[in-house]
Amino acid sequence: MKPDPERVARLSAEILERLEKLEAYTAVEFADFEADERTILAVKMLLVEAVEGAAALCNHIMARVFRHAPGGFVLCFDMLADRLGWEDEFRQRLRRLARFRNERIHEDREVTPAQIYRMAREEAGALEEMVRRLQAWLQPRLTSG
């Protein structure tokens, strides 16, 4: 079965939109970031939403292309990385993002502004890379008969 091109495009656009906002919010020095509680909360939520979008995209591809339904965000990223031959360093970045989201949502763990800032500036780019890689990989599958 082929992936739904409209769903892939919508999810990809949502992920990239959130990443663009993250970049704008974290384009400041850490001291300025840390001083603005609203920015910290916005970045934390944008990170969660971007990871959730990436997981939805991952699950869609795993279900439609590979006919498999992974049981969780980390597992989905791992299985997709295996299927597409992604290097371990990239896979680990995706895993860290998924764990960050899971700890916020399921475990309600506290996170420091420094952790949020670092995650947004150093790790979130893996989601943009994931979208780029998936678009390149999916292109022939979405256009073939």
VOMI-303883 format. One line per field, with one value per residue: x, y, z of N, C-alpha, C, O in turn; chain; residue number from 1. Coordinates in Angstrom, 1 decimal, decimal comma, padded with zeros to 4 digits, always signed. Example, Ala and Ser with C-alpha at 12.3 -4.5 7.8 and 13.67 -1.06 7.14 Angstrom:
neast	c(+013,2_+012,8) $
nnorth	c(-005,7_-002,2) $
nup	c(+007,8_+007,1) $
caeast	c(+012,3_+013,7) $
canorth	c(-004,5_-001,1) $
caup	c(+007,8_+007,1) $
ceast	c(+013,2_+012,9) $
cnorth	c(-003,3_+000,0) $
cup	c(+007,8_+007,9) $
oeast	c(+014,2_+013,4) $
onorth	c(-003,3_+001,1) $
oup	c(+008,5_+008,0) $
ch	c(A_A) $
i	c(1_2) $
***
This chain:
neast	c(+000,8_+000,4_+001,7_-000,4_-000,4_-001,3_-001,6_+001,0_+002,2_+000,8_+001,5_+004,3_+004,5_+003,4_+005,3_+007,6_+006,7_+006,5_+009,1_+010,3_+009,2_+010,4_+013,0_+013,0_+012,2_+014,4_+016,6_+017,9_+020,2_+021,1_+020,6_+018,7_+016,6_+016,1_+015,1_+012,5_+009,6_+007,3_+008,3_+009,9_+007,9_+006,5_+008,4_+008,9_+006,3_+006,1_+008,3_+007,3_+005,0_+006,2_+007,6_+005,5_+004,2_+006,2_+006,2_+003,7_+003,9_+005,9_+004,5_+002,5_+003,9_+005,2_+002,9_+001,5_+003,5_+005,2_+003,5_+003,2_+002,7_+004,2_+004,7_+004,8_+006,6_+009,5_+010,1_+008,9_+010,5_+013,0_+012,4_+011,8_+014,2_+015,8_+014,6_+015,1_+017,8_+019,1_+021,8_+023,3_+023,8_+022,0_+019,6_+019,8_+019,5_+016,8_+015,6_+016,3_+014,7_+012,2_+012,1_+012,3_+009,8_+008,1_+008,7_+007,8_+005,1_+004,0_+005,4_+005,5_+007,8_+010,0_+011,7_+014,6_+015,1_+017,5_+017,8_+015,6_+016,2_+018,7_+017,8_+016,0_+017,8_+019,9_+019,0_+016,5_+016,7_+017,0_+014,5_+013,7_+015,6_+014,7_+012,2_+013,1_+014,7_+012,7_+010,9_+012,5_+013,0_+010,3_+009,4_+009,6_+007,8_+005,4_+004,8_+004,8_+002,8) $
nnorth	c(-001,2_+002,3_+005,3_+008,0_+010,8_+013,4_+013,3_+012,8_+015,2_+017,2_+016,5_+016,7_+019,5_+020,6_+019,7_+021,1_+023,7_+024,0_+023,6_+025,8_+027,9_+027,2_+027,7_+030,5_+031,3_+030,4_+031,8_+033,5_+034,6_+032,3_+033,4_+035,4_+033,8_+032,2_+034,1_+034,6_+033,3_+032,6_+032,1_+029,9_+028,0_+028,0_+027,0_+024,5_+023,2_+023,4_+021,7_+019,3_+019,0_+019,0_+016,6_+014,8_+015,1_+014,1_+011,5_+010,7_+010,8_+008,9_+006,6_+006,5_+005,9_+003,5_+001,9_+002,0_+001,5_-000,5_-002,2_-002,4_-001,8_+000,1_+000,1_+002,7_+005,9_+005,9_+003,3_+003,3_+005,2_+003,8_+001,4_+002,5_+003,7_+001,4_+000,1_+001,9_+002,2_+004,1_+005,9_+005,2_+007,4_+009,4_+008,1_+007,9_+010,6_+011,0_+009,2_+010,5_+012,8_+011,7_+010,5_+012,7_+014,0_+011,9_+011,9_+014,4_+014,2_+011,6_+011,0_+013,3_+014,7_+017,2_+019,7_+021,5_+025,0_+025,2_+022,6_+022,4_+024,5_+023,5_+021,1_+022,1_+023,7_+022,0_+019,3_+019,3_+019,7_+017,3_+016,4_+017,9_+017,0_+014,3_+014,7_+015,6_+013,5_+011,5_+012,6_+012,5_+009,7_+008,8_+010,0_+008,7_+006,6_+007,8_+008,9_+006,9_+004,5) $
nup	c(+000,0_-000,6_+000,8_+002,0_+000,1_+000,7_+003,4_+004,2_+003,3_+004,8_+007,5_+007,3_+006,7_+009,1_+011,0_+010,1_+010,3_+013,1_+013,8_+012,6_+014,2_+016,6_+016,1_+015,8_+018,4_+019,8_+018,9_+020,4_+023,0_+025,7_+028,3_+027,8_+026,8_+029,1_+030,8_+030,1_+030,8_+029,3_+026,8_+027,3_+028,0_+025,6_+023,8_+024,9_+024,5_+021,7_+020,9_+021,9_+020,2_+017,7_+017,8_+018,2_+015,8_+014,0_+014,9_+014,2_+011,4_+011,0_+012,0_+010,1_+007,8_+008,5_+008,8_+006,3_+004,3_+005,3_+006,6_+009,4_+012,8_+015,0_+018,6_+020,0_+020,3_+020,3_+019,5_+017,0_+015,6_+015,7_+014,3_+011,8_+011,1_+011,0_+008,8_+006,7_+006,7_+008,3_+009,9_+013,1_+014,8_+014,0_+014,4_+017,2_+017,9_+017,2_+019,0_+021,4_+021,3_+021,2_+023,7_+025,3_+024,8_+025,7_+028,4_+029,2_+028,7_+029,7_+032,0_+033,4_+034,1_+035,4_+033,7_+033,0_+032,0_+030,6_+029,6_+027,8_+026,0_+025,0_+023,8_+021,9_+020,3_+019,6_+019,1_+017,8_+015,1_+014,0_+013,4_+011,2_+009,4_+009,3_+008,0_+005,6_+004,6_+004,5_+002,6_+000,3_+000,1_-000,2_-002,5_-005,1_-004,6_-004,1_-006,5_-008,3_-010,3) $
caeast	c(+000,0_+001,2_+001,4_-001,3_+000,5_-001,9_-001,3_+002,5_+002,5_+000,3_+002,3_+005,6_+004,4_+003,2_+006,5_+008,5_+006,2_+006,9_+010,6_+010,6_+008,9_+011,4_+014,3_+012,8_+012,2_+015,7_+017,6_+018,4_+021,2_+020,4_+020,2_+017,4_+015,6_+015,8_+014,4_+011,1_+008,9_+006,4_+009,1_+010,3_+006,7_+006,1_+009,4_+008,6_+005,2_+006,5_+009,1_+006,4_+004,1_+007,0_+007,9_+004,3_+004,0_+007,1_+005,8_+002,5_+004,4_+006,6_+003,5_+001,8_+004,8_+005,3_+001,6_+001,1_+004,5_+005,8_+002,4_+003,6_+002,2_+005,0_+004,1_+005,4_+007,4_+010,9_+010,1_+008,6_+011,7_+014,0_+012,0_+011,9_+015,7_+016,3_+014,1_+015,7_+019,3_+019,7_+022,9_+022,9_+023,8_+020,8_+018,6_+019,9_+018,9_+015,4_+015,3_+016,3_+013,6_+011,0_+012,1_+012,0_+008,4_+007,5_+009,0_+006,9_+003,6_+003,6_+006,0_+005,4_+009,1_+010,4_+012,9_+015,2_+015,2_+018,7_+017,5_+014,7_+017,0_+019,6_+017,0_+015,5_+018,8_+020,8_+018,4_+015,2_+017,0_+016,9_+013,1_+013,8_+016,3_+013,8_+011,3_+013,9_+015,0_+011,5_+010,4_+013,4_+012,7_+009,0_+009,1_+009,3_+006,7_+004,2_+004,5_+004,6_+001,5) $
canorth	c(+000,0_+003,5_+006,4_+009,0_+012,0_+014,5_+013,2_+013,0_+016,6_+017,9_+016,2_+017,3_+020,9_+020,9_+019,6_+022,1_+025,0_+024,1_+023,8_+027,2_+028,7_+026,9_+028,4_+031,9_+031,4_+030,1_+032,5_+034,5_+034,0_+031,5_+034,3_+036,0_+032,7_+031,8_+035,1_+034,7_+032,1_+032,3_+031,5_+028,5_+027,2_+027,8_+026,1_+023,1_+022,7_+023,2_+020,5_+018,1_+018,9_+018,5_+015,1_+014,0_+015,1_+013,2_+010,1_+010,4_+010,6_+007,6_+005,5_+006,4_+005,2_+002,1_+001,1_+002,0_+001,0_-001,7_-002,9_-002,7_-000,7_+000,1_+000,4_+003,8_+006,8_+005,4_+002,1_+003,6_+005,8_+002,7_+000,5_+003,2_+003,8_+000,1_-000,2_+002,8_+002,2_+005,4_+005,7_+005,1_+008,7_+010,0_+007,3_+008,3_+011,9_+010,8_+008,6_+011,5_+013,7_+010,9_+010,3_+014,1_+014,1_+010,9_+012,3_+015,5_+013,8_+010,5_+011,0_+014,7_+015,1_+018,5_+019,9_+022,9_+025,8_+024,8_+021,3_+022,8_+025,3_+022,6_+020,2_+022,9_+024,2_+020,9_+018,1_+019,4_+019,7_+015,9_+016,2_+018,5_+016,0_+013,2_+015,0_+015,7_+012,1_+010,7_+013,1_+012,0_+008,3_+008,6_+010,7_+007,7_+005,8_+008,6_+009,3_+005,7_+004,0) $
caup	c(+000,0_-000,7_+001,8_+001,5_-000,2_+001,4_+004,9_+004,3_+003,1_+005,9_+008,6_+007,1_+006,9_+010,5_+011,7_+009,7_+010,9_+014,5_+013,9_+012,3_+015,3_+017,6_+015,7_+016,1_+019,8_+020,4_+018,2_+021,4_+023,9_+026,7_+029,4_+027,4_+026,8_+030,5_+031,5_+029,6_+031,1_+028,2_+025,7_+027,7_+027,9_+024,2_+023,2_+025,4_+023,8_+020,2_+020,8_+022,0_+019,1_+016,5_+018,0_+017,9_+014,3_+013,4_+015,2_+013,3_+010,1_+011,1_+012,1_+008,8_+006,8_+008,9_+008,6_+004,9_+003,4_+005,8_+007,2_+010,8_+013,7_+016,2_+019,8_+020,7_+019,4_+020,2_+018,7_+015,6_+015,0_+015,6_+013,2_+010,5_+010,9_+010,5_+007,4_+005,7_+006,8_+008,8_+010,8_+014,5_+015,4_+013,6_+015,2_+018,6_+018,1_+017,2_+020,2_+022,5_+021,1_+021,6_+025,2_+025,8_+024,7_+026,6_+029,8_+029,5_+028,6_+030,4_+033,4_+034,0_+034,7_+035,3_+032,8_+033,2_+030,8_+029,9_+028,8_+026,8_+025,1_+024,3_+023,0_+020,7_+019,4_+019,2_+018,7_+017,0_+013,7_+013,5_+012,9_+009,9_+008,6_+009,1_+007,0_+004,3_+004,2_+004,1_+001,4_-000,8_+000,0_-000,6_-003,8_-006,2_-004,1_-004,2_-007,9_-009,2_-010,4) $
ceast	c(+000,9_+000,8_+000,4_-000,5_+000,0_-001,5_+000,2_+002,8_+002,0_+001,1_+003,7_+005,5_+004,2_+004,5_+007,5_+008,0_+006,6_+008,4_+011,0_+010,3_+009,9_+012,7_+014,1_+012,9_+013,6_+016,9_+018,3_+019,5_+020,4_+019,9_+018,8_+016,3_+015,2_+015,0_+012,9_+010,4_+007,9_+007,1_+009,5_+009,1_+006,3_+007,1_+009,1_+007,4_+005,4_+007,3_+008,2_+005,5_+004,9_+007,3_+006,6_+003,9_+004,9_+006,8_+004,6_+002,9_+005,1_+005,6_+002,8_+002,6_+005,0_+004,1_+001,4_+002,2_+005,0_+004,8_+002,7_+003,2_+003,1_+004,3_+004,8_+006,4_+008,9_+011,0_+009,8_+009,9_+012,8_+013,6_+012,2_+013,4_+016,2_+015,9_+014,8_+017,2_+019,9_+020,8_+022,5_+022,9_+022,5_+019,6_+018,6_+019,3_+017,4_+014,9_+015,2_+015,1_+012,3_+010,9_+011,8_+010,5_+007,7_+007,6_+008,1_+005,5_+003,3_+004,2_+005,9_+006,7_+009,4_+011,6_+013,3_+015,1_+016,4_+018,5_+016,6_+015,4_+018,0_+018,9_+016,5_+016,6_+019,7_+020,2_+017,2_+015,5_+016,9_+015,5_+013,1_+014,5_+015,5_+012,8_+011,9_+014,2_+013,8_+010,9_+011,2_+013,1_+011,3_+008,7_+008,8_+008,1_+005,4_+003,8_+004,3_+003,2_+001,2) $
cnorth	c(+001,2_+004,5_+007,4_+010,3_+013,2_+014,5_+013,4_+014,5_+017,5_+017,7_+016,8_+018,8_+021,3_+020,8_+020,7_+023,5_+025,1_+024,3_+025,2_+028,2_+028,4_+027,7_+029,9_+032,1_+031,2_+030,8_+033,6_+033,8_+033,3_+032,4_+035,0_+035,0_+032,4_+032,8_+035,3_+033,4_+031,7_+031,6_+030,1_+027,6_+026,9_+026,8_+024,6_+022,5_+022,5_+022,0_+019,3_+017,9_+018,5_+017,1_+014,3_+014,0_+014,1_+011,7_+009,7_+010,1_+009,2_+006,5_+005,4_+005,6_+003,7_+001,3_+001,0_+001,3_-000,4_-002,6_-003,4_-001,5_-000,7_+000,6_+001,5_+004,6_+006,3_+004,2_+002,4_+004,2_+004,7_+001,8_+001,2_+003,3_+002,5_-000,2_+000,7_+003,0_+003,5_+005,1_+005,8_+006,5_+009,5_+009,4_+007,7_+009,7_+011,8_+010,2_+009,6_+012,4_+012,9_+010,7_+011,6_+014,3_+013,2_+011,4_+013,5_+015,1_+012,7_+010,5_+012,3_+015,1_+016,6_+018,6_+021,4_+023,7_+025,5_+023,5_+021,6_+023,5_+024,4_+021,7_+020,9_+023,3_+023,0_+019,7_+018,2_+019,3_+018,3_+015,7_+016,8_+017,5_+014,8_+013,5_+015,0_+014,3_+011,3_+011,3_+012,5_+010,5_+008,0_+009,1_+009,6_+006,8_+006,5_+008,9_+008,0_+005,2_+002,9) $
cup	c(+000,0_+000,4_+001,2_+001,3_+000,5_+002,9_+005,1_+004,2_+004,2_+007,2_+008,5_+007,3_+008,3_+011,3_+011,4_+010,2_+012,3_+014,7_+013,5_+013,5_+016,4_+017,3_+016,0_+017,6_+020,5_+019,7_+019,2_+022,3_+025,1_+027,8_+029,0_+027,3_+028,2_+031,2_+031,1_+029,7_+030,0_+027,1_+026,1_+027,5_+026,4_+023,5_+023,6_+024,6_+022,3_+020,0_+020,9_+020,8_+017,8_+016,6_+017,7_+016,5_+013,6_+013,7_+014,4_+011,9_+010,0_+011,2_+010,8_+007,8_+007,2_+008,6_+007,1_+004,0_+004,0_+006,5_+008,6_+011,6_+015,0_+017,4_+020,6_+019,8_+019,2_+019,3_+017,2_+014,9_+014,8_+014,4_+011,8_+010,1_+010,4_+009,1_+006,4_+005,8_+007,4_+009,9_+012,2_+015,2_+015,2_+014,4_+016,7_+018,9_+018,1_+018,5_+021,4_+022,5_+021,5_+023,1_+025,8_+025,8_+025,7_+028,1_+030,2_+029,6_+029,6_+031,9_+034,1_+034,7_+034,4_+034,4_+033,0_+031,9_+030,0_+029,0_+027,6_+025,7_+024,3_+023,3_+021,7_+019,7_+018,8_+018,6_+017,7_+015,5_+013,1_+012,9_+011,4_+008,9_+008,3_+008,0_+005,6_+003,8_+003,8_+002,8_+000,2_-001,0_-000,6_-002,0_-004,9_-005,8_-004,2_-005,6_-008,8_-009,2_-009,5) $
oeast	c(+002,0_-000,3_+000,4_+000,0_+000,8_-001,2_+000,6_+003,6_+002,7_+001,5_+004,2_+006,4_+004,7_+004,8_+008,0_+008,9_+007,0_+008,8_+011,9_+011,1_+010,4_+013,3_+015,1_+013,5_+013,9_+018,0_+019,1_+019,6_+019,3_+018,8_+018,0_+015,2_+014,0_+014,2_+012,2_+010,5_+007,8_+006,6_+009,4_+009,2_+006,0_+006,7_+009,2_+007,5_+005,0_+007,2_+008,3_+005,4_+004,4_+007,2_+006,7_+003,5_+004,5_+006,9_+004,4_+002,4_+004,9_+005,7_+002,5_+002,1_+004,9_+004,2_+001,0_+001,8_+005,1_+005,1_+002,6_+003,3_+002,8_+003,3_+005,2_+006,8_+009,3_+011,9_+010,5_+010,3_+013,5_+014,5_+012,6_+013,8_+017,1_+016,7_+015,0_+017,8_+021,0_+020,7_+021,5_+022,0_+022,0_+018,7_+017,5_+018,7_+016,7_+013,8_+014,3_+014,5_+011,4_+009,9_+011,1_+009,9_+006,8_+006,7_+007,6_+004,8_+002,3_+003,5_+006,3_+006,7_+009,1_+012,4_+012,5_+015,1_+016,4_+019,0_+016,8_+015,3_+018,0_+019,3_+016,6_+016,4_+020,2_+020,8_+017,0_+014,6_+016,8_+015,3_+012,4_+014,1_+015,6_+012,6_+011,4_+014,0_+013,8_+010,4_+010,7_+013,0_+011,1_+007,7_+007,7_+007,4_+004,3_+002,6_+003,8_+002,5_+000,0) $
onorth	c(+001,2_+004,5_+007,5_+010,9_+014,1_+015,5_+014,1_+015,1_+018,4_+018,7_+017,4_+019,4_+022,3_+021,6_+021,3_+024,3_+026,2_+025,0_+025,8_+029,1_+029,4_+028,2_+030,5_+033,1_+031,8_+030,4_+034,4_+032,5_+033,6_+032,2_+035,1_+035,3_+032,3_+032,5_+036,0_+032,5_+030,5_+030,7_+029,2_+026,5_+025,8_+026,0_+023,7_+021,3_+021,5_+021,3_+018,3_+016,8_+017,7_+016,4_+013,3_+013,0_+013,4_+010,9_+008,6_+009,2_+008,4_+005,5_+004,2_+004,7_+002,8_+000,1_-000,1_+000,6_-001,3_-003,7_-004,5_-000,4_-001,5_+001,3_+001,3_+004,2_+006,2_+004,1_+001,8_+003,8_+004,7_+001,5_+000,6_+003,2_+002,5_-000,6_+000,2_+003,7_+003,8_+004,1_+006,5_+006,8_+010,1_+010,1_+007,9_+009,9_+012,5_+010,6_+009,6_+012,8_+013,5_+010,9_+011,7_+014,7_+013,6_+011,2_+013,6_+015,5_+012,9_+010,0_+012,4_+015,7_+017,1_+017,7_+022,3_+023,1_+025,5_+023,5_+021,1_+023,2_+024,5_+021,5_+020,4_+023,2_+023,2_+019,0_+017,3_+019,0_+018,1_+014,8_+016,2_+017,3_+014,2_+012,7_+014,5_+014,0_+010,6_+010,5_+012,2_+010,0_+007,1_+008,6_+009,8_+006,4_+005,9_+009,1_+008,2_+005,3_+002,4) $
oup	c(+000,6_+000,9_-000,1_+002,3_+001,0_+003,5_+006,0_+005,0_+004,7_+007,8_+009,4_+007,9_+008,8_+012,1_+012,3_+010,6_+012,8_+015,6_+014,1_+013,7_+017,1_+018,2_+016,5_+018,1_+021,5_+019,9_+018,7_+022,3_+025,3_+028,3_+029,9_+027,7_+028,4_+032,1_+031,8_+028,9_+029,7_+026,4_+025,2_+027,0_+026,0_+022,7_+022,8_+024,2_+021,7_+019,0_+020,1_+020,3_+017,0_+015,6_+017,1_+016,0_+012,7_+012,8_+014,0_+011,3_+009,1_+010,4_+010,4_+007,1_+006,3_+008,2_+006,6_+003,1_+003,2_+007,0_+009,0_+011,2_+015,9_+017,3_+021,7_+018,8_+018,1_+018,4_+016,4_+013,8_+013,8_+013,6_+010,9_+009,0_+009,5_+008,3_+005,2_+005,1_+007,0_+010,6_+012,6_+016,0_+016,1_+014,9_+017,2_+019,9_+018,9_+019,0_+022,2_+023,5_+022,2_+023,7_+026,9_+026,9_+026,4_+028,8_+031,3_+030,5_+030,4_+032,8_+035,3_+035,7_+033,4_+034,3_+033,2_+030,8_+028,7_+027,9_+026,5_+024,5_+023,1_+022,2_+020,6_+018,5_+017,7_+017,8_+016,9_+014,8_+011,9_+012,0_+010,6_+007,8_+007,2_+007,1_+004,7_+002,6_+002,8_+002,0_-000,8_-002,1_-001,3_-002,6_-005,5_-006,7_-004,5_-005,9_-009,9_-008,2_-009,5) $
ch	c(A_A_A_A_A_A_A_A_A_A_A_A_A_A_A_A_A_A_A_A_A_A_A_A_A_A_A_A_A_A_A_A_A_A_A_A_A_A_A_A_A_A_A_A_A_A_A_A_A_A_A_A_A_A_A_A_A_A_A_A_A_A_A_A_A_A_A_A_A_A_A_A_A_A_A_A_A_A_A_A_A_A_A_A_A_A_A_A_A_A_A_A_A_A_A_A_A_A_A_A_A_A_A_A_A_A_A_A_A_A_A_A_A_A_A_A_A_A_A_A_A_A_A_A_A_A_A_A_A_A_A_A_A_A_A_A_A_A_A_A_A_A_A_A_A) $
i	c(1_2_3_4_5_6_7_8_9_10_11_12_13_14_15_16_17_18_19_20_21_22_23_24_25_26_27_28_29_30_31_32_33_34_35_36_37_38_39_40_41_42_43_44_45_46_47_48_49_50_51_52_53_54_55_56_57_58_59_60_61_62_63_64_65_66_67_68_69_70_71_72_73_74_75_76_77_78_79_80_81_82_83_84_85_86_87_88_89_90_91_92_93_94_95_96_97_98_99_100_101_102_103_104_105_106_107_108_109_110_111_112_113_114_115_116_117_118_119_120_121_122_123_124_125_126_127_128_129_130_131_132_133_134_135_136_137_138_139_140_141_142_143_144_145) $
***
